[in-house]
Amino acid sequence: KIEIIAHQVYGAGTVVYTPEADEAIEKYTDLGYGNFPICMAKTQYSLSHDPAVKGVPRGFDFPVREVRLSAGAGFIVPITGEISTMPGLSSKPVFIGMDIDTKTGRITGLS
């Protein structure tokens, strides 16, 4: 399914899997999730995995670096390129600067 999407929708020439992605696909298939739909996680800025590639590229290598299972939602997520899979979060979420003093209950970092 990943290769069909990569070739027919995105115009990729070759799908290149990392060893971790290959292992995950085999594992999820063995566990009975092989028929789940695919939800590709890739940049929204290009048909390729690379946000700098504009237009309608053809024949490029399409790297799948990781494959995640969303069993509750009922789909498999191939991860391509460098992408954050947490929509709406910046590269440094605000909660990183927050803290709670366990002795006083005082919260810092809210402003």
PDB file as gemmi writes it, atoms N, CA and C in Angstrom:
CRYST1    1.000    1.000    1.000  90.00  90.00  90.00 P 1                      
ATOM      1  N   LYS A   1       0.820  -1.198   0.000  1.00  0.00           N  
ATOM      2  CA  LYS A   1       0.000   0.000   0.000  1.00  0.00           C  
ATOM      3  C   LYS A   1       0.862   1.260   0.000  1.00  0.00           C  
ATOM      4  N   ILE A   2       1.939   1.225   0.765  1.00  0.00           N  
ATOM      5  CA  ILE A   2       2.837   2.382   0.827  1.00  0.00           C  
ATOM      6  C   ILE A   2       3.405   2.668  -0.563  1.00  0.00           C  
ATOM      7  N   GLU A   3       3.825   1.634  -1.254  1.00  0.00           N  
ATOM      8  CA  GLU A   3       4.429   1.819  -2.569  1.00  0.00           C  
ATOM      9  C   GLU A   3       3.413   2.305  -3.593  1.00  0.00           C  
ATOM     10  N   ILE A   4       2.183   1.825  -3.519  1.00  0.00           N  
ATOM     11  CA  ILE A   4       1.143   2.299  -4.440  1.00  0.00           C  
ATOM     12  C   ILE A   4       0.918   3.793  -4.253  1.00  0.00           C  
ATOM     13  N   ILE A   5       0.802   4.235  -2.999  1.00  0.00           N  
ATOM     14  CA  ILE A   5       0.607   5.662  -2.717  1.00  0.00           C  
ATOM     15  C   ILE A   5       1.815   6.465  -3.200  1.00  0.00           C  
ATOM     16  N   ALA A   6       3.016   5.989  -2.868  1.00  0.00           N  
ATOM     17  CA  ALA A   6       4.236   6.713  -3.245  1.00  0.00           C  
ATOM     18  C   ALA A   6       4.364   6.846  -4.765  1.00  0.00           C  
ATOM     19  N   HIS A   7       4.086   5.773  -5.494  1.00  0.00           N  
ATOM     20  CA  HIS A   7       4.237   5.794  -6.950  1.00  0.00           C  
ATOM     21  C   HIS A   7       3.088   6.533  -7.637  1.00  0.00           C  
ATOM     22  N   GLN A   8       1.855   6.144  -7.308  1.00  0.00           N  
ATOM     23  CA  GLN A   8       0.705   6.647  -8.057  1.00  0.00           C  
ATOM     24  C   GLN A   8       0.230   8.030  -7.616  1.00  0.00           C  
ATOM     25  N   VAL A   9       0.385   8.368  -6.355  1.00  0.00           N  
ATOM     26  CA  VAL A   9      -0.078   9.669  -5.870  1.00  0.00           C  
ATOM     27  C   VAL A   9       1.047  10.699  -5.886  1.00  0.00           C  
ATOM     28  N   TYR A  10       2.217  10.318  -5.362  1.00  0.00           N  
ATOM     29  CA  TYR A  10       3.315  11.275  -5.214  1.00  0.00           C  
ATOM     30  C   TYR A  10       4.301  11.284  -6.381  1.00  0.00           C  
ATOM     31  N   GLY A  11       4.274  10.265  -7.243  1.00  0.00           N  
ATOM     32  CA  GLY A  11       5.181  10.230  -8.386  1.00  0.00           C  
ATOM     33  C   GLY A  11       6.572   9.716  -8.082  1.00  0.00           C  
ATOM     34  N   ALA A  12       6.734   9.025  -6.973  1.00  0.00           N  
ATOM     35  CA  ALA A  12       8.046   8.502  -6.584  1.00  0.00           C  
ATOM     36  C   ALA A  12       8.511   7.420  -7.548  1.00  0.00           C  
ATOM     37  N   GLY A  13       9.822   7.296  -7.664  1.00  0.00           N  
ATOM     38  CA  GLY A  13      10.399   6.231  -8.468  1.00  0.00           C  
ATOM     39  C   GLY A  13      10.643   4.990  -7.631  1.00  0.00           C  
ATOM     40  N   THR A  14      11.299   5.170  -6.496  1.00  0.00           N  
ATOM     41  CA  THR A  14      11.658   4.064  -5.614  1.00  0.00           C  
ATOM     42  C   THR A  14      11.304   4.423  -4.177  1.00  0.00           C  
ATOM     43  N   VAL A  15      10.728   3.469  -3.463  1.00  0.00           N  
ATOM     44  CA  VAL A  15      10.481   3.644  -2.032  1.00  0.00           C  
ATOM     45  C   VAL A  15      11.640   2.983  -1.306  1.00  0.00           C  
ATOM     46  N   VAL A  16      12.298   3.742  -0.434  1.00  0.00           N  
ATOM     47  CA  VAL A  16      13.471   3.258   0.293  1.00  0.00           C  
ATOM     48  C   VAL A  16      13.112   3.186   1.772  1.00  0.00           C  
ATOM     49  N   TYR A  17      13.171   1.974   2.337  1.00  0.00           N  
ATOM     50  CA  TYR A  17      12.812   1.756   3.737  1.00  0.00           C  
ATOM     51  C   TYR A  17      14.063   1.636   4.598  1.00  0.00           C  
ATOM     52  N   THR A  18      14.045   2.249   5.781  1.00  0.00           N  
ATOM     53  CA  THR A  18      15.110   2.002   6.747  1.00  0.00           C  
ATOM     54  C   THR A  18      14.898   0.598   7.306  1.00  0.00           C  
ATOM     55  N   PRO A  19      15.930  -0.008   7.887  1.00  0.00           N  
ATOM     56  CA  PRO A  19      15.739  -1.316   8.515  1.00  0.00           C  
ATOM     57  C   PRO A  19      14.641  -1.287   9.588  1.00  0.00           C  
ATOM     58  N   GLU A  20      14.543  -0.176  10.332  1.00  0.00           N  
ATOM     59  CA  GLU A  20      13.509  -0.055  11.376  1.00  0.00           C  
ATOM     60  C   GLU A  20      12.112  -0.055  10.763  1.00  0.00           C  
ATOM     61  N   ALA A  21      11.957   0.612   9.636  1.00  0.00           N  
ATOM     62  CA  ALA A  21      10.656   0.640   8.964  1.00  0.00           C  
ATOM     63  C   ALA A  21      10.291  -0.749   8.456  1.00  0.00           C  
ATOM     64  N   ASP A  22      11.260  -1.446   7.856  1.00  0.00           N  
ATOM     65  CA  ASP A  22      11.021  -2.816   7.390  1.00  0.00           C  
ATOM     66  C   ASP A  22      10.594  -3.728   8.538  1.00  0.00           C  
ATOM     67  N   GLU A  23      11.290  -3.624   9.665  1.00  0.00           N  
ATOM     68  CA  GLU A  23      10.960  -4.451  10.835  1.00  0.00           C  
ATOM     69  C   GLU A  23       9.559  -4.151  11.344  1.00  0.00           C  
ATOM     70  N   ALA A  24       9.197  -2.875  11.389  1.00  0.00           N  
ATOM     71  CA  ALA A  24       7.874  -2.489  11.876  1.00  0.00           C  
ATOM     72  C   ALA A  24       6.782  -3.028  10.959  1.00  0.00           C  
ATOM     73  N   ILE A  25       6.979  -2.935   9.652  1.00  0.00           N  
ATOM     74  CA  ILE A  25       5.986  -3.445   8.701  1.00  0.00           C  
ATOM     75  C   ILE A  25       5.793  -4.940   8.901  1.00  0.00           C  
ATOM     76  N   GLU A  26       6.892  -5.666   9.028  1.00  0.00           N  
ATOM     77  CA  GLU A  26       6.813  -7.116   9.240  1.00  0.00           C  
ATOM     78  C   GLU A  26       6.094  -7.433  10.554  1.00  0.00           C  
ATOM     79  N   LYS A  27       6.429  -6.710  11.603  1.00  0.00           N  
ATOM     80  CA  LYS A  27       5.819  -6.928  12.918  1.00  0.00           C  
ATOM     81  C   LYS A  27       4.313  -6.672  12.876  1.00  0.00           C  
ATOM     82  N   TYR A  28       3.909  -5.529  12.314  1.00  0.00           N  
ATOM     83  CA  TYR A  28       2.483  -5.187  12.281  1.00  0.00           C  
ATOM     84  C   TYR A  28       1.697  -6.144  11.395  1.00  0.00           C  
ATOM     85  N   THR A  29       2.317  -6.608  10.321  1.00  0.00           N  
ATOM     86  CA  THR A  29       1.668  -7.594   9.461  1.00  0.00           C  
ATOM     87  C   THR A  29       1.479  -8.905  10.217  1.00  0.00           C  
ATOM     88  N   ASP A  30       2.524  -9.351  10.919  1.00  0.00           N  
ATOM     89  CA  ASP A  30       2.444 -10.588  11.702  1.00  0.00           C  
ATOM     90  C   ASP A  30       1.394 -10.505  12.806  1.00  0.00           C  
ATOM     91  N   LEU A  31       1.195  -9.312  13.355  1.00  0.00           N  
ATOM     92  CA  LEU A  31       0.205  -9.123  14.420  1.00  0.00           C  
ATOM     93  C   LEU A  31      -1.223  -8.971  13.890  1.00  0.00           C  
ATOM     94  N   GLY A  32      -1.385  -8.989  12.562  1.00  0.00           N  
ATOM     95  CA  GLY A  32      -2.717  -8.925  11.974  1.00  0.00           C  
ATOM     96  C   GLY A  32      -3.187  -7.541  11.560  1.00  0.00           C  
ATOM     97  N   TYR A  33      -2.269  -6.566  11.539  1.00  0.00           N  
ATOM     98  CA  TYR A  33      -2.651  -5.201  11.174  1.00  0.00           C  
ATOM     99  C   TYR A  33      -2.316  -4.859   9.720  1.00  0.00           C  
ATOM    100  N   GLY A  34      -1.911  -5.830   8.945  1.00  0.00           N  
ATOM    101  CA  GLY A  34      -1.475  -5.582   7.575  1.00  0.00           C  
ATOM    102  C   GLY A  34      -2.539  -5.031   6.650  1.00  0.00           C  
ATOM    103  N   ASN A  35      -3.806  -5.221   6.987  1.00  0.00           N  
ATOM    104  CA  ASN A  35      -4.886  -4.717   6.139  1.00  0.00           C  
ATOM    105  C   ASN A  35      -5.375  -3.337   6.552  1.00  0.00           C  
ATOM    106  N   PHE A  36      -4.764  -2.753   7.576  1.00  0.00           N  
ATOM    107  CA  PHE A  36      -5.161  -1.406   8.010  1.00  0.00           C  
ATOM    108  C   PHE A  36      -4.889  -0.399   6.891  1.00  0.00           C  
ATOM    109  N   PRO A  37      -5.690   0.658   6.811  1.00  0.00           N  
ATOM    110  CA  PRO A  37      -5.396   1.725   5.851  1.00  0.00           C  
ATOM    111  C   PRO A  37      -4.103   2.449   6.215  1.00  0.00           C  
ATOM    112  N   ILE A  38      -3.559   3.151   5.243  1.00  0.00           N  
ATOM    113  CA  ILE A  38      -2.311   3.891   5.411  1.00  0.00           C  
ATOM    114  C   ILE A  38      -2.618   5.383   5.533  1.00  0.00           C  
ATOM    115  N   CYS A  39      -1.968   6.046   6.482  1.00  0.00           N  
ATOM    116  CA  CYS A  39      -2.046   7.502   6.622  1.00  0.00           C  
ATOM    117  C   CYS A  39      -0.610   8.019   6.581  1.00  0.00           C  
ATOM    118  N   MET A  40      -0.192   8.532   5.417  1.00  0.00           N  
ATOM    119  CA  MET A  40       1.193   8.968   5.232  1.00  0.00           C  
ATOM    120  C   MET A  40       1.473  10.239   6.031  1.00  0.00           C  
ATOM    121  N   ALA A  41       2.594  10.261   6.739  1.00  0.00           N  
ATOM    122  CA  ALA A  41       3.052  11.459   7.446  1.00  0.00           C  
ATOM    123  C   ALA A  41       4.234  12.014   6.662  1.00  0.00           C  
ATOM    124  N   LYS A  42       3.978  13.117   5.961  1.00  0.00           N  
ATOM    125  CA  LYS A  42       5.007  13.738   5.126  1.00  0.00           C  
ATOM    126  C   LYS A  42       4.773  15.233   5.105  1.00  0.00           C  
ATOM    127  N   THR A  43       5.709  15.963   4.550  1.00  0.00           N  
ATOM    128  CA  THR A  43       5.570  17.410   4.474  1.00  0.00           C  
ATOM    129  C   THR A  43       4.356  17.804   3.637  1.00  0.00           C  
ATOM    130  N   GLN A  44       3.707  18.882   4.022  1.00  0.00           N  
ATOM    131  CA  GLN A  44       2.580  19.390   3.246  1.00  0.00           C  
ATOM    132  C   GLN A  44       3.045  20.332   2.137  1.00  0.00           C  
ATOM    133  N   TYR A  45       4.334  20.619   2.088  1.00  0.00           N  
ATOM    134  CA  TYR A  45       4.866  21.601   1.153  1.00  0.00           C  
ATOM    135  C   TYR A  45       5.312  21.023  -0.185  1.00  0.00           C  
ATOM    136  N   SER A  46       5.303  19.717  -0.335  1.00  0.00           N  
ATOM    137  CA  SER A  46       5.785  19.088  -1.560  1.00  0.00           C  
ATOM    138  C   SER A  46       5.121  17.731  -1.736  1.00  0.00           C  
ATOM    139  N   LEU A  47       5.051  17.270  -2.986  1.00  0.00           N  
ATOM    140  CA  LEU A  47       4.579  15.908  -3.218  1.00  0.00           C  
ATOM    141  C   LEU A  47       5.629  14.888  -2.795  1.00  0.00           C  
ATOM    142  N   SER A  48       6.872  15.321  -2.690  1.00  0.00           N  
ATOM    143  CA  SER A  48       7.938  14.438  -2.220  1.00  0.00           C  
ATOM    144  C   SER A  48       8.020  14.527  -0.697  1.00  0.00           C  
ATOM    145  N   HIS A  49       9.024  13.908  -0.133  1.00  0.00           N  
ATOM    146  CA  HIS A  49       9.272  13.982   1.310  1.00  0.00           C  
ATOM    147  C   HIS A  49      10.018  15.258   1.686  1.00  0.00           C  
ATOM    148  N   ASP A  50      10.540  15.963   0.681  1.00  0.00           N  
ATOM    149  CA  ASP A  50      11.410  17.123   0.887  1.00  0.00           C  
ATOM    150  C   ASP A  50      10.638  18.420   0.639  1.00  0.00           C  
ATOM    151  N   PRO A  51      10.457  19.254   1.664  1.00  0.00           N  
ATOM    152  CA  PRO A  51       9.676  20.481   1.491  1.00  0.00           C  
ATOM    153  C   PRO A  51      10.279  21.464   0.489  1.00  0.00           C  
ATOM    154  N   ALA A  52      11.548  21.323   0.152  1.00  0.00           N  
ATOM    155  CA  ALA A  52      12.195  22.236  -0.792  1.00  0.00           C  
ATOM    156  C   ALA A  52      11.903  21.877  -2.249  1.00  0.00           C  
ATOM    157  N   VAL A  53      11.406  20.672  -2.506  1.00  0.00           N  
ATOM    158  CA  VAL A  53      11.136  20.229  -3.876  1.00  0.00           C  
ATOM    159  C   VAL A  53       9.736  20.685  -4.270  1.00  0.00           C  
ATOM    160  N   LYS A  54       9.669  21.608  -5.222  1.00  0.00           N  
ATOM    161  CA  LYS A  54       8.388  22.180  -5.640  1.00  0.00           C  
ATOM    162  C   LYS A  54       7.929  21.580  -6.962  1.00  0.00           C  
ATOM    163  N   GLY A  55       6.702  21.906  -7.339  1.00  0.00           N  
ATOM    164  CA  GLY A  55       6.150  21.428  -8.596  1.00  0.00           C  
ATOM    165  C   GLY A  55       5.688  19.990  -8.475  1.00  0.00           C  
ATOM    166  N   VAL A  56       5.805  19.258  -9.574  1.00  0.00           N  
ATOM    167  CA  VAL A  56       5.374  17.860  -9.609  1.00  0.00           C  
ATOM    168  C   VAL A  56       6.593  16.996  -9.934  1.00  0.00           C  
ATOM    169  N   PRO A  57       7.385  16.659  -8.923  1.00  0.00           N  
ATOM    170  CA  PRO A  57       8.581  15.855  -9.180  1.00  0.00           C  
ATOM    171  C   PRO A  57       8.208  14.433  -9.599  1.00  0.00           C  
ATOM    172  N   ARG A  58       9.087  13.787 -10.325  1.00  0.00           N  
ATOM    173  CA  ARG A  58       8.871  12.413 -10.773  1.00  0.00           C  
ATOM    174  C   ARG A  58      10.147  11.610 -10.576  1.00  0.00           C  
ATOM    175  N   GLY A  59       9.967  10.334 -10.230  1.00  0.00           N  
ATOM    176  CA  GLY A  59      11.086   9.405 -10.210  1.00  0.00           C  
ATOM    177  C   GLY A  59      12.059   9.539  -9.059  1.00  0.00           C  
ATOM    178  N   PHE A  60      11.706  10.276  -8.026  1.00  0.00           N  
ATOM    179  CA  PHE A  60      12.612  10.497  -6.892  1.00  0.00           C  
ATOM    180  C   PHE A  60      12.555   9.325  -5.912  1.00  0.00           C  
ATOM    181  N   ASP A  61      13.598   9.193  -5.096  1.00  0.00           N  
ATOM    182  CA  ASP A  61      13.591   8.215  -4.006  1.00  0.00           C  
ATOM    183  C   ASP A  61      12.690   8.741  -2.902  1.00  0.00           C  
ATOM    184  N   PHE A  62      11.817   7.891  -2.393  1.00  0.00           N  
ATOM    185  CA  PHE A  62      10.858   8.261  -1.352  1.00  0.00           C  
ATOM    186  C   PHE A  62      11.216   7.481  -0.087  1.00  0.00           C  
ATOM    187  N   PRO A  63      11.915   8.120   0.874  1.00  0.00           N  
ATOM    188  CA  PRO A  63      12.378   7.393   2.058  1.00  0.00           C  
ATOM    189  C   PRO A  63      11.287   7.238   3.113  1.00  0.00           C  
ATOM    190  N   VAL A  64      11.140   6.024   3.602  1.00  0.00           N  
ATOM    191  CA  VAL A  64      10.256   5.756   4.738  1.00  0.00           C  
ATOM    192  C   VAL A  64      11.178   5.415   5.898  1.00  0.00           C  
ATOM    193  N   ARG A  65      11.282   6.331   6.861  1.00  0.00           N  
ATOM    194  CA  ARG A  65      12.254   6.154   7.941  1.00  0.00           C  
ATOM    195  C   ARG A  65      11.678   5.439   9.146  1.00  0.00           C  
ATOM    196  N   GLU A  66      10.352   5.449   9.277  1.00  0.00           N  
ATOM    197  CA  GLU A  66       9.704   4.846  10.445  1.00  0.00           C  
ATOM    198  C   GLU A  66       8.273   4.493  10.063  1.00  0.00           C  
ATOM    199  N   VAL A  67       7.718   3.475  10.704  1.00  0.00           N  
ATOM    200  CA  VAL A  67       6.316   3.124  10.504  1.00  0.00           C  
ATOM    201  C   VAL A  67       5.702   2.913  11.875  1.00  0.00           C  
ATOM    202  N   ARG A  68       4.624   3.653  12.142  1.00  0.00           N  
ATOM    203  CA  ARG A  68       3.940   3.564  13.435  1.00  0.00           C  
ATOM    204  C   ARG A  68       2.560   2.954  13.268  1.00  0.00           C  
ATOM    205  N   LEU A  69       2.133   2.263  14.291  1.00  0.00           N  
ATOM    206  CA  LEU A  69       0.794   1.683  14.326  1.00  0.00           C  
ATOM    207  C   LEU A  69      -0.103   2.540  15.199  1.00  0.00           C  
ATOM    208  N   SER A  70      -1.244   2.944  14.658  1.00  0.00           N  
ATOM    209  CA  SER A  70      -2.282   3.617  15.447  1.00  0.00           C  
ATOM    210  C   SER A  70      -3.454   2.645  15.514  1.00  0.00           C  
ATOM    211  N   ALA A  71      -3.315   1.638  16.381  1.00  0.00           N  
ATOM    212  CA  ALA A  71      -4.281   0.544  16.435  1.00  0.00           C  
ATOM    213  C   ALA A  71      -5.675   1.022  16.814  1.00  0.00           C  
ATOM    214  N   GLY A  72      -5.763   1.928  17.783  1.00  0.00           N  
ATOM    215  CA  GLY A  72      -7.071   2.432  18.197  1.00  0.00           C  
ATOM    216  C   GLY A  72      -7.772   3.191  17.096  1.00  0.00           C  
ATOM    217  N   ALA A  73      -7.023   3.982  16.359  1.00  0.00           N  
ATOM    218  CA  ALA A  73      -7.587   4.759  15.253  1.00  0.00           C  
ATOM    219  C   ALA A  73      -7.791   3.886  14.016  1.00  0.00           C  
ATOM    220  N   GLY A  74      -7.065   2.783  13.946  1.00  0.00           N  
ATOM    221  CA  GLY A  74      -7.248   1.842  12.850  1.00  0.00           C  
ATOM    222  C   GLY A  74      -6.446   2.144  11.598  1.00  0.00           C  
ATOM    223  N   PHE A  75      -5.227   2.656  11.746  1.00  0.00           N  
ATOM    224  CA  PHE A  75      -4.395   2.863  10.571  1.00  0.00           C  
ATOM    225  C   PHE A  75      -2.916   2.749  10.898  1.00  0.00           C  
ATOM    226  N   ILE A  76      -2.128   2.618   9.839  1.00  0.00           N  
ATOM    227  CA  ILE A  76      -0.675   2.538   9.934  1.00  0.00           C  
ATOM    228  C   ILE A  76      -0.106   3.839   9.370  1.00  0.00           C  
ATOM    229  N   VAL A  77       0.915   4.393  10.046  1.00  0.00           N  
ATOM    230  CA  VAL A  77       1.473   5.694   9.668  1.00  0.00           C  
ATOM    231  C   VAL A  77       2.941   5.558   9.252  1.00  0.00           C  
ATOM    232  N   PRO A  78       3.226   5.566   7.949  1.00  0.00           N  
ATOM    233  CA  PRO A  78       4.611   5.644   7.500  1.00  0.00           C  
ATOM    234  C   PRO A  78       5.109   7.084   7.667  1.00  0.00           C  
ATOM    235  N   ILE A  79       6.290   7.260   8.247  1.00  0.00           N  
ATOM    236  CA  ILE A  79       6.874   8.581   8.472  1.00  0.00           C  
ATOM    237  C   ILE A  79       7.961   8.803   7.421  1.00  0.00           C  
ATOM    238  N   THR A  80       7.849   9.906   6.672  1.00  0.00           N  
ATOM    239  CA  THR A  80       8.835  10.213   5.638  1.00  0.00           C  
ATOM    240  C   THR A  80       9.463  11.566   5.926  1.00  0.00           C  
ATOM    241  N   GLY A  81      10.731  11.704   5.645  1.00  0.00           N  
ATOM    242  CA  GLY A  81      11.405  12.980   5.863  1.00  0.00           C  
ATOM    243  C   GLY A  81      11.416  13.392   7.323  1.00  0.00           C  
ATOM    244  N   GLU A  82      11.738  14.649   7.550  1.00  0.00           N  
ATOM    245  CA  GLU A  82      11.770  15.202   8.909  1.00  0.00           C  
ATOM    246  C   GLU A  82      10.464  15.939   9.145  1.00  0.00           C  
ATOM    247  N   ILE A  83       9.587  15.359   9.935  1.00  0.00           N  
ATOM    248  CA  ILE A  83       8.271  15.942  10.154  1.00  0.00           C  
ATOM    249  C   ILE A  83       7.847  15.728  11.598  1.00  0.00           C  
ATOM    250  N   SER A  84       7.169  16.710  12.156  1.00  0.00           N  
ATOM    251  CA  SER A  84       6.592  16.575  13.493  1.00  0.00           C  
ATOM    252  C   SER A  84       5.210  15.968  13.346  1.00  0.00           C  
ATOM    253  N   THR A  85       4.942  14.921  14.085  1.00  0.00           N  
ATOM    254  CA  THR A  85       3.629  14.277  13.988  1.00  0.00           C  
ATOM    255  C   THR A  85       2.663  14.778  15.052  1.00  0.00           C  
ATOM    256  N   MET A  86       3.047  15.825  15.765  1.00  0.00           N  
ATOM    257  CA  MET A  86       2.161  16.454  16.751  1.00  0.00           C  
ATOM    258  C   MET A  86       1.691  17.792  16.189  1.00  0.00           C  
ATOM    259  N   PRO A  87       0.538  17.819  15.523  1.00  0.00           N  
ATOM    260  CA  PRO A  87       0.100  19.075  14.912  1.00  0.00           C  
ATOM    261  C   PRO A  87      -0.100  20.168  15.952  1.00  0.00           C  
ATOM    262  N   GLY A  88       0.293  21.366  15.592  1.00  0.00           N  
ATOM    263  CA  GLY A  88       0.095  22.505  16.476  1.00  0.00           C  
ATOM    264  C   GLY A  88       1.206  22.733  17.480  1.00  0.00           C  
ATOM    265  N   LEU A  89       2.137  21.813  17.593  1.00  0.00           N  
ATOM    266  CA  LEU A  89       3.238  22.013  18.532  1.00  0.00           C  
ATOM    267  C   LEU A  89       4.429  22.627  17.809  1.00  0.00           C  
ATOM    268  N   SER A  90       5.036  23.589  18.467  1.00  0.00           N  
ATOM    269  CA  SER A  90       6.256  24.165  17.907  1.00  0.00           C  
ATOM    270  C   SER A  90       7.416  23.218  18.199  1.00  0.00           C  
ATOM    271  N   SER A  91       8.591  23.580  17.729  1.00  0.00           N  
ATOM    272  CA  SER A  91       9.750  22.725  17.997  1.00  0.00           C  
ATOM    273  C   SER A  91      10.111  22.724  19.478  1.00  0.00           C  
ATOM    274  N   LYS A  92       9.705  23.771  20.217  1.00  0.00           N  
ATOM    275  CA  LYS A  92       9.903  23.812  21.666  1.00  0.00           C  
ATOM    276  C   LYS A  92       8.569  24.213  22.316  1.00  0.00           C  
ATOM    277  N   PRO A  93       7.733  23.239  22.689  1.00  0.00           N  
ATOM    278  CA  PRO A  93       6.441  23.547  23.298  1.00  0.00           C  
ATOM    279  C   PRO A  93       6.599  24.318  24.609  1.00  0.00           C  
ATOM    280  N   VAL A  94       5.629  25.161  24.925  1.00  0.00           N  
ATOM    281  CA  VAL A  94       5.681  26.025  26.105  1.00  0.00           C  
ATOM    282  C   VAL A  94       5.763  25.216  27.405  1.00  0.00           C  
ATOM    283  N   PHE A  95       5.149  24.035  27.434  1.00  0.00           N  
ATOM    284  CA  PHE A  95       5.143  23.266  28.685  1.00  0.00           C  
ATOM    285  C   PHE A  95       6.546  22.908  29.171  1.00  0.00           C  
ATOM    286  N   ILE A  96       7.528  22.943  28.291  1.00  0.00           N  
ATOM    287  CA  ILE A  96       8.904  22.626  28.692  1.00  0.00           C  
ATOM    288  C   ILE A  96       9.412  23.621  29.727  1.00  0.00           C  
ATOM    289  N   GLY A  97       8.946  24.857  29.659  1.00  0.00           N  
ATOM    290  CA  GLY A  97       9.380  25.879  30.605  1.00  0.00           C  
ATOM    291  C   GLY A  97       8.532  25.967  31.859  1.00  0.00           C  
ATOM    292  N   MET A  98       7.563  25.075  32.018  1.00  0.00           N  
ATOM    293  CA  MET A  98       6.698  25.096  33.202  1.00  0.00           C  
ATOM    294  C   MET A  98       7.210  24.131  34.261  1.00  0.00           C  
ATOM    295  N   ASP A  99       6.875  24.451  35.530  1.00  0.00           N  
ATOM    296  CA  ASP A  99       7.289  23.589  36.631  1.00  0.00           C  
ATOM    297  C   ASP A  99       6.322  23.774  37.793  1.00  0.00           C  
ATOM    298  N   ILE A 100       6.229  22.758  38.626  1.00  0.00           N  
ATOM    299  CA  ILE A 100       5.416  22.818  39.845  1.00  0.00           C  
ATOM    300  C   ILE A 100       6.318  22.524  41.028  1.00  0.00           C  
ATOM    301  N   ASP A 101       6.310  23.425  41.997  1.00  0.00           N  
ATOM    302  CA  ASP A 101       7.035  23.209  43.250  1.00  0.00           C  
ATOM    303  C   ASP A 101       6.183  22.255  44.078  1.00  0.00           C  
ATOM    304  N   THR A 102       6.668  21.044  44.303  1.00  0.00           N  
ATOM    305  CA  THR A 102       5.868  20.031  45.001  1.00  0.00           C  
ATOM    306  C   THR A 102       5.641  20.344  46.475  1.00  0.00           C  
ATOM    307  N   LYS A 103       6.463  21.202  47.046  1.00  0.00           N  
ATOM    308  CA  LYS A 103       6.276  21.564  48.461  1.00  0.00           C  
ATOM    309  C   LYS A 103       5.226  22.646  48.639  1.00  0.00           C  
ATOM    310  N   THR A 104       5.237  23.630  47.731  1.00  0.00           N  
ATOM    311  CA  THR A 104       4.311  24.761  47.890  1.00  0.00           C  
ATOM    312  C   THR A 104       3.127  24.690  46.933  1.00  0.00           C  
ATOM    313  N   GLY A 105       3.224  23.880  45.897  1.00  0.00           N  
ATOM    314  CA  GLY A 105       2.171  23.819  44.887  1.00  0.00           C  
ATOM    315  C   GLY A 105       2.217  24.979  43.908  1.00  0.00           C  
ATOM    316  N   ARG A 106       3.231  25.820  44.017  1.00  0.00           N  
ATOM    317  CA  ARG A 106       3.364  26.993  43.154  1.00  0.00           C  
ATOM    318  C   ARG A 106       3.792  26.561  41.749  1.00  0.00           C  
ATOM    319  N   ILE A 107       3.090  27.102  40.762  1.00  0.00           N  
ATOM    320  CA  ILE A 107       3.380  26.807  39.362  1.00  0.00           C  
ATOM    321  C   ILE A 107       4.165  27.971  38.777  1.00  0.00           C  
ATOM    322  N   THR A 108       5.252  27.664  38.095  1.00  0.00           N  
ATOM    323  CA  THR A 108       6.053  28.700  37.439  1.00  0.00           C  
ATOM    324  C   THR A 108       6.069  28.457  35.932  1.00  0.00           C  
ATOM    325  N   GLY A 109       6.361  29.519  35.194  1.00  0.00           N  
ATOM    326  CA  GLY A 109       6.496  29.398  33.748  1.00  0.00           C  
ATOM    327  C   GLY A 109       5.205  29.556  32.978  1.00  0.00           C  
ATOM    328  N   LEU A 110       4.158  30.102  33.609  1.00  0.00           N  
ATOM    329  CA  LEU A 110       2.889  30.271  32.910  1.00  0.00           C  
ATOM    330  C   LEU A 110       2.807  31.571  32.124  1.00  0.00           C  
ATOM    331  N   SER A 111       3.695  32.494  32.396  1.00  0.00           N  
ATOM    332  CA  SER A 111       3.610  33.770  31.664  1.00  0.00           C  
ATOM    333  C   SER A 111       4.890  34.066  30.926  1.00  0.00           C  
TER     334      SER A 111                                                      
END                                                                             
